[in-house]
């Protein structure tokens, strides 16, 4: 009897030690074929064939306008009272057809480009669908190039590259300075709200009211999988942005890939709340196209994961319960801090949530644990954190973590229809991609197109990776940084910048937002780091603290020091992993200085060049008091 009781108690203790189950998701099995070549090259691909997909993106809008005409497709806060303005699939289809006819009536040359300068909006979405129906490539350009830049150099370069025939702006007055910097002769300018003073401009509403003729249906019927749907611009981290051709086949196939590897069980209609910009492939393709194909509802979030703007996101999340939610780590950090103080916000956020996704940087382990603790407290279940990997050239995601993983920092495994080639590069692999989701090339730059592919037709993405477990490829791959960013210390040791940067930011969570990794031809690694102002304000319990105050505050400096010294201790004697000094910066990264891409990525080389004086302070024989010296 005693033995039975002990067994029963052990069973209870074992059950108590088990973490709560993950909320149910239907994952594709990880059945990966592994080809190992004699030269060390490895090629991975899923043994599952890619499922069928639509001929083009606008087909999904037409489908849902027929099958669920009154269902809300898009919602955005508008007007002085900032209430939700909702647009159904049928009402959207009516406007899109009118816009399509209006574009056809302009008599533009085949392949003429429609450029959109402003950010996410209902009108932006409608014009995108109309341009594709008219077989005119749509080119959404980062608003930062118009509104944040002082010289408009990138904006002017992109206009010269794609030579748009039509330009859409949400507010002509807001974009007037940028518009006057461009040559608009022969360009049809369209405004949604106010026209720019003195510039001929057509009202969006008038264009949408164009009477539809059979020409619209004929144009849609003429769309082929090879028709260029979008021109999406790269980040410009190594020079001027490139215009990536996105065909209808690329975009539709990529939606099918994501849908095939992960599905939320039936019971919840797809609801998204998202801020990610549509000029970026993640927001404009991975999220927007997937939502449209699913017949879901997208609430356009005008908030951002930055001080002063995240309150808008919190307001929205109190009213909208998403089934899928994506953000960058800084956004999750702000969300976790808010939910830890607001049970009603927790209830709304987790109510219908099937999946959380992150990108842009590695999710810190402690942030992962905080979010899971909130999920369990609210629902009794954990929610998988999902991430994918790819680029603008791959429409975008080619791999994903499509299983109940508790690890962060992975890039997962290839989707059906994708081949991942791994070329040995020292202790890791250079990664290359081939598949139906890969671009045919760069618009107007055949030289860059040729240089981007190897002799087998694999796209050379420039990223590196390693196996989680070399003996078991099904465990997935770790992201190991950008190949071109690596450098050597004077000791001859290679520093893997991408991996070290993300690990350092995670180690100093939550007070570091981003960093430049210095040390080329130096004896040790140093960081020039930007503080996370919102997190630092929370740490100091001072909502008005400035950057100058934050970088000098002992609590912030102590947090940086403690986190990075723990990182160094874990690195042991590896000089390539140890960070010796840190200097916190107050000047934000510059777009015009090529330090910051429109997508928020940091250009390491440009940043270090531009801040060479700070680098010298970092490596001074006797560093000043603002330099944090680590063990």
BAMI-537391 format. One record per residue (C-alpha): x, y, z. Coordinates in steps of 0.001 Angstrom, whole numbers, padded with zeros to 6 digits, always signed. Example, Ala and Ser with C-alpha at 12.3 -4.5 7.8 and 13.67 -1.06 7.14 Angstrom:
<atoms>
+012300-004500+007800+013670-001060+007140
</atoms>
This chain:
<atoms>
+000000+000000+000000+002814+002393+000863+004464+001693-002490+001203+002482-004324+000863+005760-002448+004452+006729-003266+003881+005955-006935+000720+008073-006891+002547+010985-005249+005416+010710-007747+002927+010801-010609+001342+013958-009166+004726+015596-008695+005735+014696-012253+002488+016164-013609+003019+019318-011587+006517+019674-013030+005233+019520-016604+004675+022978-018162+001134+023802-019306+000217+022600-022780+000437+024865-025789-002766+026169-027323-003677+023851-030169-002256+024509-033623-002332+022196-036639+001306+021898-037721+002679+020228-040826+004926+017305-039948+008670+017942-040083+009500+015487-042838+012720+016877-044301+014859+015333-047051+018575+015901-046464+021025+015791-049385+024683+015712-048273+027231+016367-051020+030877+015384-051058+032004+019042-050915+030165+019556-047629+027156+021301-049152+023812+020277-047658+020405+020781-049296+017225+020587-047215+013671+020389-048514+010292+019238-047258+009042+015936-048610+005538+017421-048827+004461+018884-052158+003266+022473-052087-000528+022717-051997-002514+024439-054756-002687+028226-054682-004554+031104-056359-003582+032456-059766-003252+035997-058408-003844+038008-055216-006962+039948-056370-008742+036610-056923-009126+036280-053158-010850+039661-052857-013328+038646-055564-013890+035260-053893-014777+036706-050495-016868+039501-052037-019007+036713-053512-018987+034301-050568-019125+036643-047560-019984+040084-048953-020885+041716-045631-017871+040445-043688-015434+043169-042621-012180+043071-044571-010460+046224-043305-010941+048514-040325-009106+051719-039432-009673+054491-036933-010697+057682-038720-012114+061099-038037-011907+063423-035083-013490+060831-032776-011005+058109-033901-013681+055432-034165-013322+052301-036288-014291+052783-039924-015053+049336-041346-015107+048217-044972-016782+044994-046103-015487+042729-048837-018317+043654-051219-017957+047400-050645-014204+047091-051155-014684+045132-054377-016959+047867-055732-014348+050565-055063-011459+048452-056356-013252+047859-059648-013912+051598-059989-010270+052392-059302-009197+049718-061788-011357+051295-064492-009961+054713-063617-006405+053445-064014-007240+051738-067317-008822+054955-068604-005489+056750-068122-004216+054801-071134-000885+054031-069541+001823+052006-071238+001861+048309-070249+003843+047742-067081+003623+051356-065889+004187+051639-062159+001784+052923-059497+003781+054330-056556+002310+054787-053070+004236+057191-050844+002103+057077-047714+001680+054439-045012-000931+051792-044285-004528+052843-044896-007747+051498-046346-007132+053557-049486-003590+052171-049772-005046+048633-049744-007716+049469-052321-005233+051081-054712-002909+048102-054376-005625+045683-055459-006760+047985-058266-003259+048401-059658-002817+044629-059714-006178+044184-061450-005053+046735-064058-001769+044787-064417+000232+047795-063228+002964+046938-060716+002370+048710-057412+005431+050148-055659+004854+051131-052021+007710+053414-050935+008631+053938-047306+007035+057159-045973+010323+057771-044148+011963+058602-047479+009433+061431-047869+008784+062600-044312+011984+061919-042360+014648+062481-044976+016039+065972-045431+017584+065490-048878+015104+062942-050323+018054+061201-051980+016598+057689-051775+013146+058848-052827+014554+060574-055904+016695+057555-056730+013703+055206-056552+011589+057504-058721+014333+057539-061300+014565+053756-061151+010884+052763-061500+009564+055954-063193+006007+055762-061816+003099+056938-063946+000730+057294-060977+001514+058444-057427-000850+058072-054459-000517+060067-051239-002885+059991-048288-002444+063702-047586-000954+065912-050279-000152+068701-047815+001872+066371-045595+003850+065064-048590+004128+068380-050426+007823+068954-049724+008711+065482-050989+006489+065827-054055+008163+069108-055015+011540+067369-054844+010433+065005-057624+009926+065432-061334+006176+064912-061713+005818+065841-065392+003486+063308-067001+002675+061721-063617-000922+061445-062405-000984+062496-058740-003822+061136-056590-004641+062368-053067-007008+060913-050480-007477+063842-048124-005981+067240-049070-004279+068109-052369-000806+069633-052308-000989+073367-052930-000292+074219-056545+000235+070638-057747-002390+069155-060122-003960+066253-058277-006951+063915-058655-009155+063024-055684-009094+059341-054746-012883+059346-054327-013358+060618-057881-011092+057922-059300-012946+055238-057293-016281+056509-058665-015300+055749-062276-018050+053793-064047-016957+050198-064554-016925+048690-068047-016147+045148-069282-012523+046287-069637-012006+045562-065928-012986+041904-066217-010870+041578-069379-007842+043009-067577-008281+040634-064635-008614+037667-067007-005299+038668-068594-003347+038432-065317-000920+035513-065381+001191+033976-062605+004210+035738-064141+002569+039182-064064+004475+041566-061815+002198+042448-058929+004542+044557-056815+007932+046174-056754+009155+045998-053168+012325+047756-052160+015171+046258-050202+016391+047986-047071+019337+049675-048764+021691+048490-046059+024560+048158-048550+023753+051106-050813+020638+052368-052547+017539+050145-052271+016879+047618-055023+013432+047127-056579+012530+043462-056166+010101+042053-058727+007244+040255-056934+005215+038182-059370+001712+036968-058661+003057+033413-058528+005643+034337-055899+003131+035997-053614+000358+033418-053960+002720+030478-053528+004233+032016-050420+000806+032454-048835+000092+028791-049563+003391+027758-047960+002612+029565-044717-000934+028253-044649+000210+024674-045259+002666+024522-042360+000429+026150-039732-003306+026389-039274-005377+027437-036283-008112+024875-035612-011595+025747-036835-013712+027913-034586-012192+031368-034895-012367+033581-037954-009012+035168-038761-008638+038542-037027-005436+040566-037215-004363+043799-035570-001148+044963-037136+001067+048011-037658+003856+046550-039817+004330+048749-042910+003089+047460-046233+006149+048788-048040+007946+046006-046141+007545+042448-047397+006558+041115-043954+003654+043520-043514+002662+043816-047165+003030+040167-048194+003392+037747-045296+000639+039316-043239-001617+041267-045606-001768+038690-048395-002278+035830-045917-005142+037654-044212-006835+038395-047539-006451+034811-048750-008027+033562-045488-010963+035936-045830-010091+037497-042496-010385+040938-040949-007441+043286-040583-007579+046111-038067-004962+048646-039143-002994+049652-036058-001744+053231-036202+000349+052575-033088+004048+051693-033078+006355+049990-030559+007920+053338-029694+007451+055827-026834+004294+057882-027224+002811+055673-029938+002363+052309-028216-000602+053603-026209-002589+053510-029460-001762+049811-029858-002846+049129-026263-006110+050972-026844-006743+048859-029919-005911+045583-028168-008473+046365-025487-011116+046352-028240-009777+043777-030712-008982+040157-029813-006624+038886-032544-006305+035265-033591-002748+035960-034787-000407+038659-033539+003039+039706-034750+005472+042265-033390+009136+042996-032858+010727+042187-029468+010533+045832-028359+006785+045731-028981+006360+042560-026932+008410+044095-024115+006068+047090-023959+003015+044830-024250+004194+042527-021445+004790+045497-019138+001278+046793-019831-000464+043420-019426+001288+042731-016146-000662+045693-014754-003933+045243-016663-005892+041985-016399-008623+043180-018781-005986+043834-021460-004654+040313-020891-008094+038814-021283-008727+040675-024542-005300+039855-026007-005270+036124-025270-009000+035427-025733-008817+034058-029294-005063+034062-029849-003667+030991-031600-000150+032165-032376+002322+034917-031562+004999+035758-034112+008154+037804-033795+010823+039051-036169+013519+041652-036662+015627+040420-033760+015993+037522-031358+013303+037412-028672+014993+037607-025219+014475+034507-023072+013118+036453-020111+010572+038200-022348+009484+034817-023690+008954+033600-020119+007005+036725-019134+004648+036425-022108+004076+032727-021451+003406+033393-017765+000748+035916-018779-000780+033446-021248-000969+030685-018636-002373+033022-016003-005080+034159-018411-005965+030975-020321-004242+028068-018580-002313+027400-021794+000891+028580-023395+000906+030142-026880+003618+029232-029368+005981+031986-030450+006448+031496-034186+009002+033043-036505+009925+032732-040150+012951+033637-042214+013512+034976-045706+013823+038311-047469+012126+040713-049851+013460+038503-052650+011609+035437-051315+008133+036990-050882+009260+036745-047917+009230+033605-045749+011041+030462-046872+011426+028716-043536+009452+028671-040313+009311+027173-036831+006218+025081-037517+006137+023034-034324+005623+023577-030602+009102+024878-029949+010172+026559-026728+013409+027855-028252+013838+031393-029521+016380+032476-032114+015552+029698-034586+014720+030166-038252+013041+026777-038487+012920+024488-041507+012087+024906-045219+008490+025267-046354+007073+022901-048983+008260+024126-052379+011521+025571-051026+015042+024176-051264+017574+025438-048716+021202+025106-049727+023824+025256-046968+027367+026048-048113+030137+025479-045525+031614+028767-044243+033908+028031-041323+031933+026838-038289+028590+027650-039944+026847+027621-043309+026062+030302-045846+022373+029925-046723+020872+030030-050226+017296+029544-051454+015546+028175-054526+011810+027855-055025+008631+029158-056577+008587+032036-054079+011961+033439-055189+012079+036604-057320+013060+036475-060985+015275+039492-060319+015661+043209-059737+013717+045756-061755+015959+047638-064156+019173+046028-062835+020052+042837-064744+023609+043114-063406+022419+042818-059819+020072+039996-060792+022901+037951-062261+025110+038508-059216+022373+037410-056789+022151+033775-057949+024652+030944-057971+025246+028562-060874+022414+026273-059710+019877+029087-059531+019896+029446-055740+019389+032973-054437+022365+034032-052289+020578+035713-049405+023734+036613-047466+022646+035081-044151+024338+032311-042209+022943+029496-040099+023839+026483-038012+022026+023291-037057+020442+023128-033614+021561+019477-033639+023788+018390-036564+022753+014785-035938+019041+015665-036219+018282+018306-038887+014563+018168-038005+015367+020226-034896+015804+023192-037226+018374+025900-037820+019724+028768-035762+020198+032180-037356+023935+033000-037312+024050+036553-038682+024989+038207-041955+028021+036778-043714+029250+040210-044885+029188+041737-041385+031790+039438-039872+035264+040693-039002+038442+039616-037234+039990+040868-034016+043745+041437-033874+043919+037995-032288+042796+036559-035643+039467+035454-034162+036320+035871-036257+033442+037819-034686+029995+036726-035852+028314+040118-035676+024656+039231-036225+024587+036508-033605+026594+038520-031057+024467+041636-031568+021177+039851-030911+022593+037947-027937+023992+041136-026397+020696+043009-026775+018870+040056-025231+021379+039851-022364+020862+043520-021480+017093+043334-021802+015060+045429-021545+017258+048533-021599+019029+048095-024967+017145+048593-028218+019933+048040-030760+023695+048222-031125+026680+048572-033414+029316+045866-032873+032843+047271-033122+036229+045572-033035+037604+045094-036537+041414+045025-036221+041037+045791-032514+042003+043631-029527+038460+043241-028160+034764+043674-029001+032946+046852-028013+029364+048057-028430+027903+051399-029369+024376+050911-028079+021045+052708-028275+018934+052564-025117+015310+051445-025253+013810+054719-024044+010398+053297-023126+011874+050425-021116+014361+052729-019406+011580+055106-018429+009715+052206-016855+012861+051107-015031+013375+054622-013653+009631+055171-013049+010002+058451-014929+007770+058751-018027+009496+061970-019101+013140+060868-018867+015190+062014-021867+017892+060108-023721+020542+062280-022085+019195+061446-018633+018771+057739-019391+022308+057069-020650+023823+058639-017529+021509+057071-014946+023207+054505-012664+020216+052117-012787+020353+051899-016571+024134+051552-016658+024031+048913-013913+021431+046918-015879+023607+047028-018999+026689+046082-017003+025065+043201-015114+023446+041708-018205+026542+041857-020385+028857+040608-017640+026583+037581-017279+026806+037176-021062+030611+037336-020833+030696+034756-018062+028679+032370-020218+031091+032989-023117+034029+031742-021072+037344+032441-022755+035954+033072-026237+037238+036557-027146+034868+036689-030138+031884+036410-027779+033041+038664-024951+032132+042364-024881+034706+044512-023137+033229+048020-023345+029911+049738-024068+029082+053341-024891+025415+054359-024780+024317+056791-027498+021718+059532-027519+021603+060407-031237+019176+058097-033065+020329+056265-036199+020112+058373-039348+018228+057443-042515+020066+060034-044604+023361+058799-043140+022424+055267-044305+022643+053988-040709+018979+053056-040531+017009+051380-043258+013352+052241-043756+012536+048865-042206+014322+049693-038991+017433+047588-039624+020817+048893-038578+023574+049162-041188+026595+048137-039113+029267+049363-041494+027678+052752-042193+026941+053279-038504+030499+052585-037406+031888+054837-040146+029551+057681-039279+030288+057376-035557+034022+056875-035859+034669+059435-033106+032597+057346-030692+034494+054224-031749+037752+055966-030851+036343+056845-027413+035338+053213-026992+038910+052047-027640+040798+054863-025888+043680+053654-023729+042081+055456-020785+038305+055482-021544+036219+058375-020221+033581+057980-017519+030716+057465-019992+032274+054238-021334+031043+051186-019425+033958+048812-018818+033053+045143-018342+034736+042134-016834
</atoms>
